[in-house]
Amino acid sequence: MKRVLLATTEPEGEESYGHLMIADALNRARVPFWTKAGTVRSSSELEAAMEIGGIDLVHFVDPQSASFARINRSYPAVGSLFIDSSNLSSRMVDDLDLLDLVLVESEILSSSLKCETWNIGTCLDVDAFSPESNPKPRDLLASIDDESKMLVCVGTDSDFQVLVAELDKEIIADCNFVMMHSNEMEYLLDESDRIIALMQHSEVLLIGDGNLYHPKLELHASASGCPSLNCTSQDPRQWIEDFMRIHRDWIRAGKVPRFPDERAIESIRKTNGLEAYGRNLAEAYSRF
């Protein structure tokens, strides 16, 4: 069993989601042949741990902590860069570029780095979103919901009037479009339970290109059993036809909520679930 040391600048109790997912995977033996040796929060703590020995790899789980690594280090070093990581300064980029490998949550994060990167993807606790294992009542959306209308989650900040310009007025009137990025909705959706409820009960999530958070939204929707449509594709006819089909199905079903897409849930579990993320970490670590 090999031992990996985690390095971070985050105070204890204030760790990021990405840090917690890595630590949890190691602590719960989801990373084959690897275990967590401990966590250090400064360069002096790192040097002290390396002097004691028994460390096979150091994983810098936030960009700032990469500054702990000496240029002439003698140990393998891996970094992590997440979608919600703070904006990279030129110093952070230089520090990350000195590492052997940086694991990125999205391929777009690789563009600013010269070092080798590995797109490890998002780690998702699928059971937290699944309507089977963690069902959330629609009542959580009471202040923004109208059960007589088709609930549509809009995860793009595109102009709404332009977005729905090609849809029939009757269809628009039949739908309750919840704009996730509006100031009002961001205030109402300040609790994770409400976001999960929105995903579980929406007939469809509309997403768009150009926003780092959209890949995560699509994963969250799939884990909730909710279909997604990219509404900023080059040919809008494609998503509009799909949207009209979803609306027709909703009408034919008597305007009752759809069944969760079990295949989408299981697909996300296999690619981005907790067990899958642990295996991906092991694959990255095994290179050293």
N, C-alpha and C positions, 0 to 999 in steps of 0.2 A: 504494500500500500504506500503510495507516494503522498507527500504532504505539501499543500499549497498555503502560503501565507497571504492573507488579504491586507492591503494597505489602503488607507483612506484618510481624507482630511475631515470627514464628517464626524461631528461629536456623537458620542454614544447616546442612543435614543433618538437621533435625528437622521438616521441613515436613509438614503434614497431607496426607492422601490427596486431599482436595479441591483443595488448592493445587497438588499435583503434577499432577493431571489437567488443570487449567487451563494450567499452564506447559507441559506436554507437548503439549497441543493446539496452542498457539501455536508452540512450537518445531518441531513436525513439520508445520506448514502445514495443519492441519486446520480452521483458522478462516479461511474465505475473506476475503481483502482485509485481513487483520489480521496483525500480527507483534508479538512481544514486544520492547519496547525495553530492558527490564532489570527488576531487582527492587530495591526499597528497603526498609529495615528500621527507619527512624526518620523523624520529621517533618523533621529537618534534611536527611537524604538526599533526601527528597521535594522539599523546597524547592530544593535544589541542582540536582536533575534538571530541575525545571520552569524554572529560570533558564536552563539550557542550551538548552531548547526542543526542538521536534520531537516532542512528546508529544501525541497526540490524545485520550487517555482514560486515566484512572487506575482500576485495579481493585483494591479493598481485599479481599484474599482471606480475611481472618479478621476477626471483629467488633472485636477490640481495635485493629486497625490503622486503623479508621475515625476514630480520634481524631487521626490525622495531618492530616486535612483541615481547612483553615481555613474558618470560616463565610463569609468573603468570597472564597472561591476563584473562579478564573476558568476552570476546566477541568471537563469532564464527569467525574463520579465514580460508579462502580458498586461495590457491595459484594456479598459472598457470605455466605450463612448455610447451614451444613450440619447434617445430623441429628446428627452427632457433635461439633458445635461446643460450646464450653464454655457453661455457663448464662449468660444475658445479665444483666448488672447494669443498673440504671436508666441509668447513664452510657453504657454500650454502646448501649442502645436510643436514647438521645438522639443519639449520634454517628451511628448508622446512619440515623436519620430525617432527617439533614441531607444525605444523599446523594441523587443523582438517581434511583437505582434500586437495589434489592437483589435479587439472584438467590437464590432459596430452593430447597433440595433437595426440600422437601415443603411442600405448601400450608399445613399446620398451623403451620409456622414463621412465617407471615405475621401470625398473630393478635396478636403483641406489638408490631408495627410500625405506624406511621402513614404512612410514606413509601410510594411506589409499589413494588410487588414483582412479580417474574416467576418463576413456577414452572418452573425449568429442568430439574428432575428429577435423577436420579442418573446419574453417568457410570460406566459399567461396561466393564471389559475382558472382553468376552464370551469371547474365546479362552482366557482363564485358567480359565474354568469349563466350557467345552465339553468333553464326553467325547471328541469327535473330535480336537480340536487339543491338548488337555491331559488325557489320561486318567489317572485316579488309581486305583491298585489297591485292591481292597476289603480287602486285608491291612492297610492303614493303620488299619482299624477293628477289628482282631482282638480287642482287649481289651474291646470293647463289642458285638461282632457275634455273631450266631448265624445262619449261612447257611441253616439249616432253617426259619427264620421270615421273615415278610415284614417288611422293614426300613422303619420309619416314623419320619420326623424330626418332632419336635414343637417348633415354634417359638413357642409361646405359654406364658405362665406361669400359665395357668388351672389350677385344681385338677384333677389327673389323674383321680381317681375320679369327679368330677362330669362331666368331659369324656367319659369312655367309658361312662357309666352306661347309655346306651341301646343300646350294642353287645352283641351276643350274646357270652356267655362263651367260646364256641368260637372266635370271631373274635379276641377279645382274646388268648387263649392261643396263637393262630397268629401273633401279631405281636410284633416287638421294637420297642417304643416308645423312642426315644432322646430324652430331654428336654434340649433344648439349654440351657435356662436353669437347670438344677439345678447346684448347686455342683460336684458330681462331674463332670458333663459339661463344664462350662466349663473345668475343669482339663484334662480329656482332649482337649478340642477347642481347645487353645491354639495350634495350628499351622494355618495357612491350608490346607495340603494335606489335613489331616484333615477340615476343614469342607467342602472341595470334594469329597472322596471321599464324605462322607456325603450330600451333595446328589446326586451322580452315581449312587449306588447305592440310594438310598431309592426306594420305590415311590411315595411321596407325602409332601409337606410339609404339616403342619397348622399353620395360622397363626391369628391372632386380631386383633380390633380393639383400639385403645387403647394400642398400644405403638409408639413412633416407629420402632423398628427393623424392624417387620414388613414395611413396604413394601420395604425393602432385601432381606430374606430371600426375599420372593416373587420379586424380580428375580433374585437369585442362583440360586434353584431353577429358574426358567425358563431361565436361561442354561446351567444344567446339564442341561436336558432333563427336569426333574422336575416333575410336576404339583403344584398347590397346592390346598388346600381351606381355606376360612374356617370354623373350627369354633366361632366365637362369634357366628354370625349369629342373628337373632331366631328363625328357625325351624330348630331343629337337625335336623329330618327331612331337609332338603335335603342337608347335608354327610354325614349318616349313610348315606343312600341312595347317594351317590357313593362313599363309602368302601367300602361293601359291594360295589359294582360292581367297584372296583379290586381288592378281595380275591378276588372270583370270577374275574376275569381272571387273577390271579396263580396261582390254583389250576388253572385250565384250561390255563395255559401250562406246567404241570408244576413250579410253584414256582421257575421260573427268572427272573432279572432282566428287567425290561421293556426295551423299546427306547427310546432317548432321543427325546424329542419335538422333532424337527427344526424343526417350524413354530414352536414356542415360542422356540427358540433364535434363529431368524432374525427373529422379531418383536421380541425384545428388542434384537437388534443394530440394527434399523432405528430404534427409539425411544430407546434408551439406550446404544448402543455408542459407541466412541471417535469415529467419523466423525460420528455423529448429534449427539453433544455439541458437537463443534466447530462444526457448522452452527448449533446453538442459541445458542452464544456469539456467533457472527457476527450472528445475527438481533437479539440483545439489544444488542450494540455498535452496530449500524447505526442505532439510534434517535438517536444523538448525532453 
